[in-house]
Structure formats: structure tokens, C-alpha cells
């Protein structure tokens, strides 16, 4: 995670961003700290990336890389405003690598925005395309991680990354997700229905609260407080929903998942 010490909205690279809307920075920091502290209270380790004054979106740490089994596929951002972030993530991963747990880092050839568009299950990767990540990044990820990649077409610009439209609820399984069907093309909806017949399907109101921009450890599901309609379906399936407040970070188009890069060693 990266503290939002320099978070602001001064440009618009997704429909959620409006430079005319002020950001309450102290509140954004407080909300982010509450999320970080909740992870730690649940027993998770949280490492922090140093913020940078010229990179307000660095708080959205999920976009910096995809990490599976100690292999790190770096990011190559679509928009120039975010491109310098990739080098900081690369430096962090290489600096954090040690003899006991070395990482194998790959500099990507094609545009991908990390876990914004790559979602990890037990055996494969779901990969978004349509607004940010290049379809060519899918083959690159499949070759690097040696996992099948299933491409999904996003068609609604409000759901510009896969992690705004779909959440893996248990990455030790291949059949546990929640998603918003209307964010996807008809063909991709059919693929999702075949892969995940028992998925939690989000209603529009919960999707627009970025309720699918959530993080699950297989039991606890941290999600935006405003996505109240997802709480009961998650409980019915045995999960423990943990609502959090990240309203200030939503002004940049991100919530729980965007703020959280997962390190799968």
C-alpha cells in the first residue's frame, strides 16, 4: 500500500475523476490508515511504498504489478500521468527481494495496469481489456506466469479496470467471484456465467459504489461501506463482509482493491 499523502485530482483519466471536485486530504489519509489498520487487525502484513509528490495516483498500489509465486510482472501504464509509477514499483520489488525469498521481475513489453486488469484465481488469470490494458499483455502474462489467461472485454467506461467490475473471493479456488454483468460484453458475460455459475452478481447501485473493488482473504471481504447490497449475499455464502469508508479515494476512481497490491509469495 502507498499512503495518500500527495493524493489529489488534477486531471481526469477515468469517468470518476473531476478536477473541479476538491479532495479532503486529511480525511483521505484517515480513511486509508483505517483500511491499512484493519488489514493488520485481521492478521495480514502490510508493506508500504513511499509516496511521491508528483504522483497523486500512486496510492492506487494495485496497479503497479501482478505478483504470483514470487514472480512479478511489472506495469506499463496507458496514460502518461501514471507512467513514472512503474519504476517506483519495480525498485520497491527489487529492493524488497532477499536471498530467502527472491523475486523474478519482468519488465512488461505491453500495456498492463497490474491487478487493475489481472485477477488471480487458484489456477488461472482473469484479464480485462477494453480501456487500459492491451490484449497483447494477456499472452505475455500467460507465458510469464505459466497460467491460462481468460480475456474479458469491458464495455462501460465507468468500469475501466477489471477490478472495478469483478472480485475474486477466494484465490485458492477457481469458482468464487462476484461481478457486475453489465460491465462486460455479451460474450464475456457468457464466459463468466459458464465459469462461475454460483457467482455473486452485483446490482448497479453496488457496482457504482465500487463495491466490486474489494479485497478478500478467502473469509473476510473488505468492501466499500456504500455497497450495502452485497453484504447479505456474501454472508449467505459464508464470507464475513467488512465495510470500510474510502469516499475520498473514490474521487480518483478507486477503492479498497485499488489501494491494495497483493504479494503472493
C-alpha positions in Angstrom: 0.0 0.0 0.0 1.1 3.6 -0.5 -0.1 6.4 1.8 -2.1 9.1 0.0 0.0 12.0 1.4 0.0 13.6 -2.1 -3.3 12.4 -3.3 -5.3 15.0 -5.4 -7.4 15.1 -8.5 -5.9 17.5 -11.0 -6.5 15.6 -14.2 -9.2 13.2 -15.5 -8.2 9.8 -16.9 -11.4 7.9 -15.9 -15.0 9.0 -15.6 -14.8 9.2 -11.8 -12.2 12.0 -11.8 -13.3 15.6 -11.8 -10.5 18.2 -11.1 -13.2 20.6 -10.0 -14.2 18.4 -7.1 -12.0 19.2 -4.0 -10.2 16.4 -2.1 -10.2 16.5 1.7 -6.6 15.2 2.1 -6.6 14.8 5.9 -9.8 12.7 5.5 -8.3 10.7 2.6 -5.3 9.9 4.8 -7.5 8.9 7.8 -9.6 6.6 5.6 -6.6 5.0 4.1 -5.0 4.5 7.5 -8.2 2.8 8.7 -8.0 0.4 5.8 -4.4 -0.4 6.5 -5.0 -0.9 10.2 -8.0 -3.1 9.5 -5.8 -5.4 7.4 -3.3 -5.6 10.2 -6.0 -6.3 12.8 -7.1 -9.2 10.6 -3.6 -10.7 10.8 -2.2 -9.5 7.5 1.2 -7.9 6.9 1.1 -4.5 5.2 4.3 -3.1 3.5 4.3 0.5 2.4 5.6 2.2 -0.7 6.9 5.7 -0.2 4.6 8.3 -1.7 5.9 10.8 -4.3 4.8 14.4 -4.5 4.4 14.3 -8.3 2.4 11.1 -8.5 -1.0 11.5 -6.8 -2.3 8.2 -8.1 0.5 6.2 -6.5 -2.0 5.5 -3.7 -3.6 3.0 -6.1 -0.9 0.4 -5.4 -2.8 -2.5 -7.1 -1.9 -1.1 -10.5 1.9 -1.3 -10.0 2.4 -5.0 -10.6 1.0 -8.5 -10.5 2.7 -11.0 -8.1 2.3 -14.7 -8.1 4.6 -17.3 -6.5 7.4 -14.7 -6.2 7.2 -13.8 -9.9 6.5 -10.1 -10.5 5.1 -8.8 -13.8 5.6 -5.1 -13.7 3.2 -2.5 -15.0 3.3 -0.3 -18.1 0.7 2.4 -17.7 -1.6 3.6 -20.5 -1.7 7.3 -19.5 1.4 9.4 -19.3 0.3 10.9 -15.9 0.9 7.5 -14.3 3.8 6.0 -16.3 6.5 7.1 -13.8 4.8 5.0 -11.1 6.0 1.8 -12.8 9.7 2.4 -12.0 8.9 3.1 -8.3 7.1 -0.2 -8.0 9.9 -2.0 -9.8 12.5 -0.5 -7.4 10.4 -1.5 -4.4 10.1 -5.1 -5.5 13.7 -5.5 -6.3 14.8 -3.8 -3.1 12.4 -6.0 -1.0 13.7 -9.2 -2.6 16.1 -11.2 -0.4 18.1 -14.4 -0.6 15.4 -16.2 1.4 12.6 -15.0 -0.9 14.0 -13.7 -4.2 11.7 -12.3 -6.8 11.8 -12.8 -10.5 10.8 -9.4 -12.0 9.7 -9.0 -15.6 9.6 -5.6 -17.3 6.5 -5.8 -19.5 6.5 -5.2 -23.2 2.8 -4.4 -23.5 0.5 -2.1 -21.6 -0.9 -3.6 -18.5 -2.0 -2.0 -15.2 -1.2 -4.7 -12.8 -4.0 -6.0 -10.7 -6.3 -3.4 -12.1 -6.8 -5.8 -15.0 -5.4 -9.1 -13.8 -7.4 -11.1 -11.2 -5.8 -14.2 -9.8 -7.7 -17.5 -9.0 -6.1 -20.8 -8.0 -5.3 -21.9 -11.5 -5.7 -19.1 -14.0 -5.8 -15.4 -14.5 -8.9 -13.3 -15.5 -7.7 -10.5 -17.6 -9.6 -7.3 -18.5 -9.2 -5.3 -21.7 -11.0 -2.5 -23.5 -10.0 0.7 -21.7 -6.5 0.4 -20.3 -4.5 -2.9 -20.6 -3.6 -4.1 -24.1 -4.9 -7.5 -25.2 -1.2 -8.3 -26.0 -0.5 -8.2 -22.3 -2.6 -11.4 -21.9 -0.2 -13.6 -23.8 2.7 -12.0 -22.1 1.2 -12.8 -18.6 0.3 -16.3 -19.6 3.9 -17.0 -20.7 5.5 -15.4 -17.7 3.2 -17.0 -15.0 2.6 -20.3 -16.9 -1.1 -20.0 -16.2 -4.1 -19.9 -18.5 -5.3 -16.4 -19.1 -9.0 -15.8 -19.8 -9.6 -12.4 -21.5 -12.7 -10.4 -20.6 -14.0 -7.4 -22.5 -15.0 -4.3 -20.5 -17.6 -2.1 -22.3 -18.6 0.5 -19.7 -16.0 3.3 -19.2 -17.1 3.7 -15.6 -15.7 0.2 -15.1 -12.4 0.9 -16.8 -10.4 -1.8 -15.0 -11.4 -5.3 -14.3 -11.1 -4.8 -10.5 -13.9 -2.2 -10.6 -16.2 -4.9 -12.1 -15.1 -8.2 -10.6 -13.6 -9.5 -7.4 -12.1 -12.9 -6.7 -13.5 -14.1 -3.3 -11.1 -16.9 -2.7 -7.8 -17.3 -4.8 -7.4 -20.9 -3.5 -10.4 -21.8 -5.7 -11.4 -21.3 -9.3 -15.1 -20.8 -8.7 -15.5 -18.0 -6.2 -16.1 -14.5 -7.6 -18.5 -11.6 -7.6 -19.1 -9.3 -10.6 -21.3 -6.9 -12.3 -22.5 -8.5 -15.6 -23.4 -5.2 -17.4 -19.8 -4.1 -17.2 -18.8 -6.8 -19.7 -19.5 -7.6 -23.4 -22.2 -10.2 -24.1 -19.6 -12.8 -25.0 -17.7 -12.1 -21.8 -20.9 -12.3 -19.8 -21.5 -15.8 -21.2 -17.9 -16.8 -20.4 -18.3 -15.6 -16.8 -21.6 -17.4 -16.4 -20.1 -20.7 -17.6 -17.0 -20.3 -15.4 -18.8 -19.1 -12.3 -22.4 -20.3 -12.2 -22.7 -19.6 -8.5 -21.1 -16.1 -8.5 -22.4 -13.2 -6.5 -24.0 -10.9 -9.1 -23.9 -7.2 -8.1 -26.7 -4.8 -8.8 -25.9 -1.5 -10.5 -26.1 0.6 -7.3 -23.5 -1.6 -5.6 -21.3 -1.6 -8.7 -21.4 2.2 -8.9 -20.4 2.4 -5.2 -17.3 0.4 -6.4 -18.4 -2.5 -4.3 -16.6 -4.9 -6.5 -13.3 -3.0 -5.9 -12.9 -5.2 -2.9 -10.3 -7.5 -1.3 -11.0 -10.9 0.1 -8.7 -13.2 2.1 -11.0 -16.1 1.5 -13.1 -15.3 4.5 -13.1 -11.6 5.2 -14.2 -9.4 2.3 -13.3 -5.7 2.7 -15.5 -3.6 0.6 -16.9 0.0 0.4 -19.5 0.7 3.0 -21.9 2.1 0.4 -22.1 -1.3 -1.3 -24.6 -2.5 1.3 -26.5 -4.7 -1.2 -23.5 -7.1 -1.3 -23.4 -7.8 2.4 -26.3 -10.3 2.6 -25.2 -12.4 -0.5 -21.7 -12.6 0.8 -22.9 -13.7 4.3 -25.1 -16.3 2.7 -22.0 -17.8 1.1 -20.1 -17.9 4.3 -18.0 -14.8 3.9 -17.6 -12.1 6.5 -18.1 -8.7 4.9 -16.0 -5.9 6.4 -17.4 -2.5 5.2 -14.9 0.4 5.1 -15.1 4.1 4.2 -13.0 5.3 1.3 -15.1 8.0 -0.1 -12.2 10.4 -0.7 -10.2 7.8 -2.7 -13.3 7.2 -4.8 -12.8 10.6 -6.2 -9.8 9.2 -8.1 -11.8 6.2 -9.3 -10.5 3.7 -6.8 -11.5 2.0 -3.5 -10.3 -1.0 -1.4 -8.7 -3.1 -4.1 -7.1 -0.2 -6.0 -5.3 0.7 -2.8 -4.1 -2.8 -2.2 -1.4 -4.7 -4.2 -1.3 -8.3 -3.1 2.0 -10.1 -2.7 1.6 -13.8 -3.4 4.9 -15.4 -2.4 
